[in-house]
Amino acid sequence: MKKILIANRGEIAYRIIKSCKILGYKSVAVYSDADKDSKHVRSADESYYIGPSKAQESYLSYDKILDVAKKAKVDAVHPGFGFLSENDRFAQEVINSGITWIGPKPASIRSMGNKDVARDLAIKSNIPICPGISDIKKFNQDQLQDQCKSIGYPLLVKSSAGGGGIGMSVVQNHKDLEGAIEKTSTLAEKSFGNGDIFIEKFITNARHIEIQVFGFGAKGSVHLFERDCSMQRRYQKIIEESPAPEIDRTVIESMAASAVKLASDVKYEGAGTVEFIYDVDEKKYYFLEMNTRIQVEHPVTELITNNDLVSMQIKFAFDRKTKFLKQEKISSYGHAIECRVYAEDPSKNFLPSPGKIKKMKFPEIPNGIRLDWGYDEQDEISFYYDPMIGKIISHALVREDAIDKLISFLEKISIDGIKTNIPFLISLLKDKRFLNGTHNTKYIENNLNALISTTPKFNQTPKNIDLNPGRIKIVETDKLKVAHGSKKTSEGGIKVVYFD
């Protein structure tokens, strides 16, 4: 029986453990002081201590993780997301140790992890990129000012070596540029060990669309449709969904084709995500970056395509000759939406809320709701790590029902001992702009006070609310496309009747 070490923690570690069990493999967990009694440790077949609570001394110490991998005699390492998942040196050391790396080749991680190199690869694949400046070090201040003026303000200052929105700054004029460059470079050096930055045009009315791809090396790549990740706060995604609302399907199809071409041109292997910025006003899209790992929001894709991406990663890593998916065999069904639940207090500028989960109750999980959760009652939320507790994902035939289903489930959750963003999520899901699918990446930032003021004032005690009392919906269809509305409508042989 093969053994897989999971070089991660929390919800994603538990998620990978579940796929190991499905495939009949043993799972090996690693843990720090803060995680010694955590859910992923309790769930794994074996577990090993790797150091103090600080990530730099445990989950980011690949020497310690490699020592465990050798000691436990594992067959493979799965890095999850975050931490060492996009560290090409770690991937290479795993491979050099004779252990299977569940992920793309280190060269792919290295090239796509550097945004300058990734942009050059996108250009070679004829994918549109946002106007920008890659190597700012070659310009003096006057030259840089001229370059920025030619692109046009506002501009976005970003780290070349990392993601997650760390250090990103929007600048409106040249006098603010120098400070933004220094701030972003300092944070990038601290977070990624690389202070290189680049500048690109900031799209004011933007949507964030990503395409899930899976590569088979020289055999090419396929896509598993898109995810709309436009509902963000401080460049961190909060709500993700598919299909993307209110964007022409021809645009999405073009993005998907671009993503597949890029992945195929670089002979990419395994799961990856190609991200784009869509300019709503100009109706143009631009390459943003490629993430060479499983994404937090992968359950959205799994629900609409009925594919287990983590299991696909594992099976492909063990057997590169395994039967690969053909594009014409991949289809999308219905609509899926994911909410990220964080231990934080939205009323206090989203201050993290570490502590013990004294009580936690969920309603019975209905059809169409998936719970990817990293903690149990009495578990401790540590201030050492990202405060995400887990994700709740809904799936329904149409978007409106997926939203209703998600709201109904969220309102019945009870959590005591810590604050969470669940009330704020409900506020977002009920917001008119979100319901209309006309929000953008800056929507929360530009409307934060209004959204906070409409946040439900309840202490997350259990509720039994029928959001749509008396509503009956009759759907007659043998097609995927469904007409929407509050009265009798028809489209392409589809009939939908609502009674309020």
C-alpha positions as CSV (number, residue, x, y, z in Angstrom):
1,M,0.0,0.0,0.0
2,K,1.5,3.3,-1.1
3,K,2.1,6.1,1.5
4,I,1.6,9.8,0.8
5,L,3.1,12.5,3.0
6,I,1.0,15.7,3.1
7,A,3.3,18.7,3.5
8,N,0.5,20.9,4.8
9,R,-2.1,21.4,7.5
10,G,-5.7,22.4,8.1
11,E,-8.5,22.0,5.6
12,I,-6.4,21.1,2.6
13,A,-4.5,18.4,4.5
14,Y,-7.7,16.8,5.6
15,R,-9.0,17.1,2.0
16,I,-6.0,15.2,0.6
17,I,-6.3,12.6,3.3
18,K,-9.9,11.9,2.1
19,S,-8.6,11.3,-1.5
20,C,-5.9,9.0,-0.1
21,K,-8.6,6.9,1.6
22,I,-10.7,6.8,-1.6
23,L,-7.7,5.6,-3.6
24,G,-6.7,3.1,-0.9
25,Y,-3.4,4.8,0.0
26,K,-2.0,5.5,3.5
27,S,-1.7,9.2,4.6
28,V,1.2,10.7,6.6
29,A,0.6,14.0,8.4
30,V,3.1,16.4,9.7
31,Y,2.4,18.9,12.5
32,S,3.8,21.8,14.5
33,D,3.4,22.5,18.2
34,A,0.2,24.5,17.4
35,D,-1.3,21.6,15.5
36,K,-0.4,18.6,17.6
37,D,-4.1,17.8,18.3
38,S,-5.5,19.1,15.0
39,K,-8.1,17.4,12.8
40,H,-5.7,16.5,10.0
41,V,-3.4,14.8,12.5
42,R,-6.2,12.8,14.0
43,S,-7.4,11.7,10.5
44,A,-4.1,10.5,9.1
45,D,-2.8,7.0,9.3
46,E,0.6,8.3,10.6
47,S,1.7,11.6,12.0
48,Y,5.1,13.2,12.7
49,Y,6.2,16.3,14.6
50,I,8.2,18.8,12.6
51,G,8.9,21.7,15.0
52,P,7.7,24.9,16.6
53,S,4.5,26.7,15.7
54,K,6.2,29.4,13.5
55,A,5.8,28.3,9.9
56,Q,9.4,29.1,9.1
57,E,10.5,26.5,11.7
58,S,8.0,23.8,10.7
59,Y,5.8,23.8,7.5
60,L,8.3,26.0,5.6
61,S,11.3,23.9,6.7
62,Y,11.6,21.4,3.9
63,D,14.7,19.7,5.5
64,K,12.5,18.6,8.4
65,I,9.7,17.5,6.1
66,L,12.1,15.5,3.9
67,D,13.6,13.9,7.0
68,V,10.1,12.7,7.9
69,A,9.4,11.5,4.4
70,K,12.5,9.3,4.5
71,K,11.8,8.1,8.0
72,A,8.2,7.2,7.2
73,K,9.4,5.6,3.9
74,V,6.7,7.4,1.9
75,D,6.2,6.9,-1.8
76,A,5.1,10.5,-2.6
77,V,4.7,14.0,-1.2
78,H,1.6,16.2,-1.8
79,P,2.2,19.9,-1.0
80,G,-1.4,21.1,-1.0
81,F,-1.6,24.9,-1.4
82,G,0.4,27.6,0.3
83,F,3.6,26.9,2.3
84,L,6.0,24.9,0.0
85,S,3.5,24.1,-2.8
86,E,5.2,26.4,-5.3
87,N,8.8,26.0,-4.0
88,D,10.8,24.5,-6.9
89,R,13.8,23.7,-4.6
90,F,11.6,21.6,-2.3
91,A,10.1,19.8,-5.3
92,Q,13.5,19.0,-6.7
93,E,14.8,17.8,-3.3
94,V,11.8,15.4,-3.0
95,I,12.5,14.1,-6.5
96,N,16.3,13.8,-5.7
97,S,15.4,11.7,-2.7
98,G,13.7,9.1,-4.9
99,I,10.2,10.2,-3.8
100,T,7.4,11.0,-6.2
101,W,6.4,14.7,-6.3
102,I,2.7,15.2,-6.7
103,G,2.8,18.3,-8.8
104,P,4.4,19.8,-11.9
105,K,8.1,19.6,-12.7
106,P,10.3,22.0,-10.7
107,A,11.2,23.8,-13.9
108,S,7.5,24.6,-14.4
109,I,7.1,25.8,-10.9
110,R,10.2,28.0,-11.3
111,S,9.2,29.6,-14.6
112,M,5.6,30.2,-13.7
113,G,6.4,31.3,-10.2
114,N,8.4,34.3,-11.5
115,K,5.8,36.6,-13.0
116,D,8.3,38.2,-15.4
117,V,9.2,34.8,-16.9
118,A,5.5,33.8,-16.9
119,R,4.6,37.0,-18.8
120,D,7.2,36.2,-21.4
121,L,5.9,32.7,-21.8
122,A,2.4,34.1,-22.2
123,I,3.6,36.4,-25.0
124,K,5.3,33.5,-26.8
125,S,1.9,31.7,-26.6
126,N,0.2,34.7,-28.2
127,I,-1.8,35.4,-25.0
128,P,-2.6,39.0,-24.3
129,I,-0.8,40.5,-21.3
130,C,-1.6,43.7,-19.4
131,P,0.6,46.6,-20.3
132,G,3.4,46.8,-17.7
133,I,7.1,47.1,-16.8
134,S,8.9,43.9,-15.9
135,D,12.4,45.0,-15.0
136,I,12.2,48.4,-13.2
137,K,15.8,48.3,-12.1
138,K,17.1,49.2,-15.5
139,F,15.3,52.6,-15.4
140,N,16.2,55.7,-13.5
141,Q,13.5,57.8,-11.9
142,D,12.9,60.0,-14.9
143,Q,12.8,57.1,-17.3
144,L,10.5,55.2,-15.0
145,Q,8.2,58.2,-14.8
146,D,8.1,58.3,-18.6
147,Q,7.3,54.6,-18.8
148,C,4.5,54.9,-16.2
149,K,3.0,57.8,-18.0
150,S,3.0,55.9,-21.3
151,I,1.0,53.1,-19.6
152,G,-1.3,55.4,-17.8
153,Y,-2.3,55.6,-14.2
154,P,-3.6,54.0,-12.0
155,L,-0.9,51.4,-11.8
156,L,-0.5,48.2,-9.8
157,V,2.8,47.4,-8.0
158,K,3.2,43.6,-7.5
159,S,5.8,41.1,-6.3
160,S,7.5,39.1,-9.1
161,A,8.0,36.0,-7.0
162,G,4.9,35.4,-5.0
163,G,1.1,35.6,-4.9
164,G,-1.8,36.0,-2.5
165,G,-1.9,39.7,-3.0
166,I,0.9,40.2,-0.5
167,G,2.3,43.8,-0.8
168,M,0.2,44.8,-3.8
169,S,-0.4,48.5,-4.1
170,V,-2.5,50.6,-6.4
171,V,-0.9,54.0,-7.1
172,Q,-2.8,56.9,-8.6
173,N,0.2,59.1,-9.5
174,H,4.0,59.2,-9.7
175,K,4.6,60.8,-6.3
176,D,3.1,57.7,-4.6
177,L,5.1,55.2,-6.8
178,E,8.4,55.2,-5.0
179,G,6.8,54.5,-1.6
180,A,4.7,51.7,-3.1
181,I,7.7,50.1,-4.7
182,E,9.7,50.1,-1.5
183,K,6.7,48.7,0.5
184,T,6.0,45.9,-2.0
185,S,9.7,45.0,-2.3
186,T,10.2,44.8,1.4
187,L,7.1,42.6,2.0
188,A,8.1,40.4,-1.0
189,E,11.6,39.9,0.4
190,K,10.2,39.0,3.8
191,S,7.5,36.6,2.5
192,F,9.2,35.0,-0.5
193,G,12.9,35.7,-0.1
194,N,12.8,37.7,-3.4
195,G,12.2,41.5,-3.4
196,D,11.8,41.8,-7.2
197,I,8.7,43.7,-8.3
198,F,7.0,44.7,-11.5
199,I,4.4,47.3,-12.5
200,E,1.3,46.9,-14.6
201,K,-1.8,48.8,-15.7
202,F,-4.5,48.6,-13.0
203,I,-7.9,47.8,-14.6
204,T,-10.4,49.8,-12.6
205,N,-13.5,47.8,-13.5
206,A,-12.1,44.3,-13.5
207,R,-13.3,40.7,-13.0
208,H,-10.9,38.0,-12.0
209,I,-11.5,34.8,-14.0
210,E,-9.3,31.7,-13.8
211,I,-9.3,28.6,-15.9
212,Q,-8.6,25.2,-14.3
213,V,-6.2,23.2,-16.5
214,F,-4.7,19.7,-16.3
215,G,-1.6,19.0,-18.2
216,F,-0.2,15.7,-19.6
217,G,3.2,16.9,-20.6
218,A,4.0,16.3,-24.3
219,K,0.5,15.0,-24.7
220,G,-1.0,18.4,-24.2
221,S,-3.5,19.8,-21.7
222,V,-7.2,20.2,-21.1
223,H,-9.3,22.7,-19.3
224,L,-12.1,22.1,-16.8
225,F,-13.9,25.4,-17.3
226,E,-13.6,28.6,-15.4
227,R,-14.1,30.0,-11.9
228,D,-15.1,33.6,-11.3
229,C,-13.1,34.9,-8.3
230,S,-14.1,38.6,-8.5
231,M,-15.5,38.9,-4.9
232,Q,-12.3,39.7,-3.1
233,R,-11.0,41.7,-0.1
234,R,-7.4,42.9,-0.1
235,Y,-6.8,40.8,-3.2
236,Q,-7.9,37.7,-1.3
237,K,-10.7,35.7,-2.8
238,I,-13.8,35.2,-0.6
239,I,-16.4,33.9,-3.0
240,E,-15.8,31.8,-6.1
241,E,-18.3,30.4,-8.6
242,S,-18.7,28.8,-12.0
243,P,-20.0,29.5,-14.6
244,A,-18.9,33.2,-14.5
245,P,-22.1,35.3,-14.5
246,E,-22.7,38.1,-17.0
247,I,-19.6,37.4,-19.2
248,D,-20.2,36.4,-22.8
249,R,-19.4,32.7,-23.2
250,T,-17.3,33.4,-26.3
251,V,-14.9,35.4,-24.0
252,I,-14.7,32.5,-21.6
253,E,-14.1,30.0,-24.4
254,S,-11.3,32.2,-25.7
255,M,-9.7,32.4,-22.2
256,A,-10.0,28.6,-21.9
257,A,-8.3,28.1,-25.3
258,S,-5.5,30.5,-24.2
259,A,-5.0,28.7,-20.9
260,V,-4.8,25.3,-22.7
261,K,-2.3,26.7,-25.2
262,L,0.0,28.1,-22.5
263,A,-0.1,24.8,-20.5
264,S,0.5,22.8,-23.7
265,D,3.3,25.0,-25.0
266,V,5.3,24.6,-21.7
267,K,4.4,20.8,-21.5
268,Y,2.8,21.3,-18.2
269,E,2.1,18.3,-16.0
270,G,-0.8,17.9,-13.4
271,A,-3.3,20.4,-12.0
272,G,-2.7,24.1,-12.6
273,T,-4.7,27.3,-12.9
274,V,-4.2,30.1,-15.4
275,E,-5.6,33.4,-14.1
276,F,-6.9,36.3,-16.2
277,I,-8.1,39.9,-15.5
278,Y,-11.1,40.8,-17.6
279,D,-11.7,44.5,-18.4
280,V,-15.5,44.8,-18.2
281,D,-15.5,48.2,-19.9
282,E,-13.3,47.2,-22.8
283,K,-14.4,43.6,-22.9
284,K,-10.8,42.4,-23.1
285,Y,-8.9,39.9,-21.0
286,Y,-5.2,39.8,-20.0
287,F,-3.0,37.0,-18.6
288,L,-2.4,37.5,-14.9
289,E,-0.4,34.5,-13.7
290,M,-0.3,30.7,-13.5
291,N,-0.6,28.8,-10.2
292,T,1.3,25.5,-10.3
293,R,-0.7,23.8,-7.6
294,I,-4.2,22.8,-6.5
295,Q,-6.3,25.9,-5.7
296,V,-8.3,26.7,-2.6
297,E,-11.4,26.9,-4.8
298,H,-10.9,23.6,-6.6
299,P,-14.2,22.2,-5.2
300,V,-16.2,24.5,-7.5
301,T,-14.7,22.8,-10.5
302,E,-15.1,19.3,-8.9
303,L,-18.8,19.9,-8.5
304,I,-19.6,21.2,-11.9
305,T,-17.5,18.6,-13.8
306,N,-17.8,15.6,-11.4
307,N,-14.0,15.1,-11.3
308,D,-11.9,14.6,-8.2
309,L,-8.9,16.9,-9.0
310,V,-6.8,15.8,-6.0
311,S,-7.2,12.1,-6.9
312,M,-6.3,13.0,-10.5
313,Q,-3.1,14.6,-9.3
314,I,-2.2,11.6,-7.3
315,K,-2.9,9.0,-10.0
316,F,-1.1,11.0,-12.6
317,A,2.0,11.5,-10.4
318,F,2.3,7.7,-9.9
319,D,1.6,6.8,-13.5
320,R,2.5,9.4,-16.2
321,K,1.1,6.9,-18.7
322,T,-2.3,6.8,-17.1
323,K,-5.3,7.3,-19.4
324,F,-5.7,11.1,-19.8
325,L,-8.8,13.2,-20.2
326,K,-10.0,14.3,-23.6
327,Q,-11.4,17.7,-23.9
328,E,-14.6,16.6,-25.6
329,K,-15.3,14.3,-22.7
330,I,-15.3,17.1,-20.1
331,S,-18.6,18.8,-19.5
332,S,-20.0,21.3,-17.0
333,Y,-23.3,20.9,-15.2
334,G,-25.2,23.4,-13.2
335,H,-23.8,26.2,-11.0
336,A,-21.4,26.0,-8.0
337,I,-20.5,28.7,-5.5
338,E,-17.9,28.5,-2.7
339,C,-17.6,30.7,0.4
340,R,-14.4,30.8,2.4
341,V,-15.1,30.9,6.1
342,Y,-12.5,32.7,8.2
343,A,-12.0,33.1,12.0
344,E,-12.1,36.9,11.9
345,D,-14.3,39.8,13.0
346,P,-15.6,41.9,10.1
347,S,-16.9,44.6,12.5
348,K,-13.3,45.2,13.6
349,N,-11.7,45.5,10.2
350,F,-11.6,41.7,9.8
351,L,-9.3,41.3,12.8
352,P,-8.3,37.6,13.1
353,S,-10.1,35.8,15.9
354,P,-7.9,32.9,17.2
355,G,-9.1,30.7,20.0
356,K,-10.9,27.5,20.9
357,I,-14.1,26.5,19.1
358,K,-16.2,25.9,22.2
359,K,-19.3,24.8,20.3
360,M,-19.9,24.2,16.6
361,K,-23.1,22.9,15.1
362,F,-24.1,22.4,11.5
363,P,-27.5,21.6,10.1
364,E,-28.0,18.3,8.3
365,I,-26.1,18.6,5.1
366,P,-28.6,18.6,2.2
367,N,-28.1,17.5,-1.4
368,G,-26.1,20.1,-3.2
369,I,-24.0,21.3,-0.2
370,R,-20.4,20.3,0.3
371,L,-18.5,21.0,3.5
372,D,-14.7,21.1,3.3
373,W,-13.8,21.8,6.9
374,G,-10.5,21.8,8.7
375,Y,-11.6,21.9,12.4
376,D,-13.9,20.1,14.8
377,E,-15.5,21.3,18.1
378,Q,-12.9,22.0,20.8
379,D,-10.1,22.5,18.2
380,E,-7.9,25.6,18.5
381,I,-7.6,28.3,15.8
382,S,-4.0,29.4,16.0
383,F,-2.8,32.9,15.3
384,Y,0.3,31.5,13.7
385,Y,-1.5,30.6,10.4
386,D,-4.0,31.7,7.9
387,P,-7.4,32.0,9.8
388,M,-9.4,30.1,7.2
389,I,-11.5,27.4,8.9
390,G,-13.0,25.8,5.8
391,K,-15.2,26.2,2.8
392,I,-18.8,25.7,2.1
393,I,-19.8,25.0,-1.5
394,S,-23.3,24.8,-3.0
395,H,-24.3,23.2,-6.3
396,A,-27.7,23.6,-8.1
397,L,-29.1,23.6,-11.6
398,V,-29.2,27.4,-11.7
399,R,-27.2,30.2,-10.0
400,E,-30.2,31.6,-8.0
401,D,-30.8,28.2,-6.4
402,A,-27.1,27.7,-5.6
403,I,-27.1,31.1,-3.8
404,D,-30.3,30.4,-1.9
405,K,-29.0,27.0,-0.8
406,L,-25.8,28.5,0.4
407,I,-27.5,31.3,2.3
408,S,-29.9,28.9,4.0
409,F,-27.1,26.6,5.1
410,L,-24.9,29.5,6.4
411,E,-27.8,30.9,8.5
412,K,-28.1,27.6,10.3
413,I,-24.5,27.3,11.5
414,S,-23.7,27.9,15.1
415,I,-20.1,28.6,16.2
416,D,-19.2,29.7,19.7
417,G,-15.8,30.8,21.1
418,I,-14.5,32.6,18.1
419,K,-15.8,35.2,15.6
420,T,-16.3,34.3,12.0
421,N,-17.1,36.1,8.8
422,I,-20.3,34.0,8.2
423,P,-22.7,37.0,8.7
424,F,-20.6,39.0,6.3
425,L,-20.7,36.2,3.7
426,I,-24.5,36.2,4.0
427,S,-24.5,40.0,3.4
428,L,-22.4,39.5,0.2
429,L,-24.6,36.7,-1.1
430,K,-27.7,38.9,-0.6
431,D,-26.2,42.0,-2.2
432,K,-27.9,43.2,-5.3
433,R,-24.8,43.7,-7.4
434,F,-23.6,40.1,-6.6
435,L,-27.1,38.7,-7.3
436,N,-27.0,40.5,-10.7
437,G,-23.5,39.3,-11.4
438,T,-22.2,42.9,-11.9
439,H,-19.7,43.1,-9.1
440,N,-16.0,43.6,-9.7
441,T,-12.7,42.9,-7.8
442,K,-12.9,46.3,-6.0
443,Y,-16.6,45.9,-5.0
444,I,-16.1,45.0,-1.4
445,E,-13.4,47.7,-0.9
446,N,-15.6,50.4,-2.5
447,N,-18.8,49.4,-0.6
448,L,-17.4,48.0,2.6
449,N,-19.3,50.3,5.0
450,A,-22.6,49.5,3.3
451,L,-21.9,45.8,3.3
452,I,-21.0,45.8,7.0
453,S,-24.1,47.8,7.8
454,T,-26.3,45.1,6.2
455,T,-24.5,42.2,7.9
456,P,-27.0,40.1,9.8
457,K,-26.9,40.9,13.5
458,F,-27.1,37.4,15.0
459,N,-24.7,35.4,17.0
460,Q,-24.6,32.5,14.6
461,T,-27.2,30.6,16.6
462,P,-29.1,27.8,14.7
463,K,-31.9,29.0,12.5
464,N,-34.6,27.2,10.6
465,I,-35.5,29.6,7.9
466,D,-37.3,28.8,4.7
467,L,-36.0,31.5,2.4
468,N,-38.6,30.9,-0.3
469,P,-41.8,29.8,1.5
470,G,-44.4,28.5,-0.9
471,R,-42.2,28.8,-4.0
472,I,-42.6,26.0,-6.5
473,K,-40.4,25.6,-9.4
474,I,-41.1,23.2,-12.3
475,V,-38.2,22.6,-14.7
476,E,-38.6,20.5,-17.9
477,T,-35.3,20.2,-19.7
478,D,-32.9,17.8,-21.4
479,K,-30.4,20.6,-21.9
480,L,-27.9,22.3,-19.7
481,K,-29.0,25.9,-20.3
482,V,-31.9,27.1,-18.2
483,A,-34.0,30.2,-18.5
484,H,-34.2,32.5,-15.5
485,G,-37.0,34.7,-14.2
486,S,-39.9,35.2,-11.8
487,K,-42.5,34.4,-14.3
488,K,-43.2,31.8,-17.0
489,T,-40.4,31.9,-19.6
490,S,-39.0,29.7,-22.2
491,E,-35.8,29.4,-24.1
492,G,-34.5,26.7,-26.3
493,G,-37.2,24.2,-25.3
494,I,-36.7,24.9,-21.6
495,K,-39.7,25.8,-19.5
496,V,-39.5,27.3,-16.0
497,V,-42.5,28.3,-14.0
498,Y,-42.2,30.2,-10.7
499,F,-45.1,30.6,-8.2
500,D,-44.5,33.1,-5.4
